[in-house]
């Protein structure tokens, strides 16, 4: 696993922990962003977009 996938797993776990521990609607948005970013980075393993303009 590369560093981006490990970071994605950490973000995913952090978002899930925040969602279940804190019962606050303000933190649901932040935990959703963390879960989404962690899921995408875990699956793709990259941050950069294509350089050919697509």
mmCIF file of the C-alpha atoms, coordinates in Angstrom:
data_MODEL
# 
_entry.id   MODEL 
# 
loop_
_atom_site.group_PDB 
_atom_site.id 
_atom_site.type_symbol 
_atom_site.label_atom_id 
_atom_site.label_alt_id 
_atom_site.label_comp_id 
_atom_site.label_asym_id 
_atom_site.label_entity_id 
_atom_site.label_seq_id 
_atom_site.pdbx_PDB_ins_code 
_atom_site.Cartn_x 
_atom_site.Cartn_y 
_atom_site.Cartn_z 
_atom_site.occupancy 
_atom_site.B_iso_or_equiv 
_atom_site.pdbx_formal_charge 
_atom_site.auth_seq_id 
_atom_site.auth_comp_id 
_atom_site.auth_asym_id 
_atom_site.auth_atom_id 
_atom_site.pdbx_PDB_model_num 
ATOM 1  C CA . UNK A 1 1  ? 0.000   0.000  0.000   1.00 0.00 ? 1  UNK A CA 1 
ATOM 2  C CA . UNK A 1 2  ? 1.206   3.468  -0.766  1.00 0.00 ? 2  UNK A CA 1 
ATOM 3  C CA . UNK A 1 3  ? 1.037   6.465  1.549   1.00 0.00 ? 3  UNK A CA 1 
ATOM 4  C CA . UNK A 1 4  ? -2.112  7.901  -0.022  1.00 0.00 ? 4  UNK A CA 1 
ATOM 5  C CA . UNK A 1 5  ? -4.087  4.693  0.572   1.00 0.00 ? 5  UNK A CA 1 
ATOM 6  C CA . UNK A 1 6  ? -2.936  4.553  4.179   1.00 0.00 ? 6  UNK A CA 1 
ATOM 7  C CA . UNK A 1 7  ? -3.971  8.193  4.597   1.00 0.00 ? 7  UNK A CA 1 
ATOM 8  C CA . UNK A 1 8  ? -7.329  7.299  3.026   1.00 0.00 ? 8  UNK A CA 1 
ATOM 9  C CA . UNK A 1 9  ? -7.875  4.505  5.520   1.00 0.00 ? 9  UNK A CA 1 
ATOM 10 C CA . UNK A 1 10 ? -6.995  6.826  8.404   1.00 0.00 ? 10 UNK A CA 1 
ATOM 11 C CA . UNK A 1 11 ? -9.432  9.471  7.146   1.00 0.00 ? 11 UNK A CA 1 
ATOM 12 C CA . UNK A 1 12 ? -12.138 6.853  6.708   1.00 0.00 ? 12 UNK A CA 1 
ATOM 13 C CA . UNK A 1 13 ? -11.692 5.506  10.223  1.00 0.00 ? 13 UNK A CA 1 
ATOM 14 C CA . UNK A 1 14 ? -11.496 9.007  11.715  1.00 0.00 ? 14 UNK A CA 1 
ATOM 15 C CA . UNK A 1 15 ? -14.722 10.015 9.994   1.00 0.00 ? 15 UNK A CA 1 
ATOM 16 C CA . UNK A 1 16 ? -16.516 6.910  11.208  1.00 0.00 ? 16 UNK A CA 1 
ATOM 17 C CA . UNK A 1 17 ? -15.302 7.399  14.767  1.00 0.00 ? 17 UNK A CA 1 
ATOM 18 C CA . UNK A 1 18 ? -16.383 11.060 14.770  1.00 0.00 ? 18 UNK A CA 1 
ATOM 19 C CA . UNK A 1 19 ? -19.792 10.107 13.387  1.00 0.00 ? 19 UNK A CA 1 
ATOM 20 C CA . UNK A 1 20 ? -20.477 7.491  16.061  1.00 0.00 ? 20 UNK A CA 1 
ATOM 21 C CA . UNK A 1 21 ? -18.939 9.173  19.109  1.00 0.00 ? 21 UNK A CA 1 
ATOM 22 C CA . UNK A 1 22 ? -20.265 12.715 18.730  1.00 0.00 ? 22 UNK A CA 1 
ATOM 23 C CA . UNK A 1 23 ? -23.992 13.264 18.297  1.00 0.00 ? 23 UNK A CA 1 
ATOM 24 C CA . UNK A 1 24 ? -23.856 16.736 16.794  1.00 0.00 ? 24 UNK A CA 1 
ATOM 25 C CA . UNK A 1 25 ? -25.299 17.747 13.432  1.00 0.00 ? 25 UNK A CA 1 
ATOM 26 C CA . UNK A 1 26 ? -22.444 20.178 12.819  1.00 0.00 ? 26 UNK A CA 1 
ATOM 27 C CA . UNK A 1 27 ? -19.905 17.378 12.905  1.00 0.00 ? 27 UNK A CA 1 
ATOM 28 C CA . UNK A 1 28 ? -21.913 15.149 10.560  1.00 0.00 ? 28 UNK A CA 1 
ATOM 29 C CA . UNK A 1 29 ? -20.886 17.304 7.612   1.00 0.00 ? 29 UNK A CA 1 
ATOM 30 C CA . UNK A 1 30 ? -17.195 17.105 8.525   1.00 0.00 ? 30 UNK A CA 1 
ATOM 31 C CA . UNK A 1 31 ? -17.344 13.366 9.131   1.00 0.00 ? 31 UNK A CA 1 
ATOM 32 C CA . UNK A 1 32 ? -19.077 12.918 5.765   1.00 0.00 ? 32 UNK A CA 1 
ATOM 33 C CA . UNK A 1 33 ? -16.287 14.809 4.020   1.00 0.00 ? 33 UNK A CA 1 
ATOM 34 C CA . UNK A 1 34 ? -13.648 12.730 5.812   1.00 0.00 ? 34 UNK A CA 1 
ATOM 35 C CA . UNK A 1 35 ? -15.409 9.475  4.941   1.00 0.00 ? 35 UNK A CA 1 
ATOM 36 C CA . UNK A 1 36 ? -15.831 10.493 1.297   1.00 0.00 ? 36 UNK A CA 1 
ATOM 37 C CA . UNK A 1 37 ? -12.234 11.602 0.860   1.00 0.00 ? 37 UNK A CA 1 
ATOM 38 C CA . UNK A 1 38 ? -10.935 8.529  2.679   1.00 0.00 ? 38 UNK A CA 1 
ATOM 39 C CA . UNK A 1 39 ? -13.012 6.205  0.522   1.00 0.00 ? 39 UNK A CA 1 
ATOM 40 C CA . UNK A 1 40 ? -11.864 7.840  -2.712  1.00 0.00 ? 40 UNK A CA 1 
ATOM 41 C CA . UNK A 1 41 ? -8.197  7.876  -1.692  1.00 0.00 ? 41 UNK A CA 1 
ATOM 42 C CA . UNK A 1 42 ? -8.360  4.266  -0.504  1.00 0.00 ? 42 UNK A CA 1 
ATOM 43 C CA . UNK A 1 43 ? -9.812  3.092  -3.806  1.00 0.00 ? 43 UNK A CA 1 
ATOM 44 C CA . UNK A 1 44 ? -7.752  5.191  -6.233  1.00 0.00 ? 44 UNK A CA 1 
ATOM 45 C CA . UNK A 1 45 ? -4.509  5.641  -4.322  1.00 0.00 ? 45 UNK A CA 1 
ATOM 46 C CA . UNK A 1 46 ? -3.724  8.954  -6.006  1.00 0.00 ? 46 UNK A CA 1 
ATOM 47 C CA . UNK A 1 47 ? -4.404  12.643 -5.624  1.00 0.00 ? 47 UNK A CA 1 
ATOM 48 C CA . UNK A 1 48 ? -3.250  14.066 -8.965  1.00 0.00 ? 48 UNK A CA 1 
ATOM 49 C CA . UNK A 1 49 ? -5.529  14.507 -11.933 1.00 0.00 ? 49 UNK A CA 1 
ATOM 50 C CA . UNK A 1 50 ? -4.493  13.590 -15.437 1.00 0.00 ? 50 UNK A CA 1 
ATOM 51 C CA . UNK A 1 51 ? -2.013  15.953 -17.054 1.00 0.00 ? 51 UNK A CA 1 
ATOM 52 C CA . UNK A 1 52 ? -3.405  15.571 -20.572 1.00 0.00 ? 52 UNK A CA 1 
ATOM 53 C CA . UNK A 1 53 ? -6.343  17.889 -19.826 1.00 0.00 ? 53 UNK A CA 1 
ATOM 54 C CA . UNK A 1 54 ? -9.102  15.336 -19.392 1.00 0.00 ? 54 UNK A CA 1 
# 
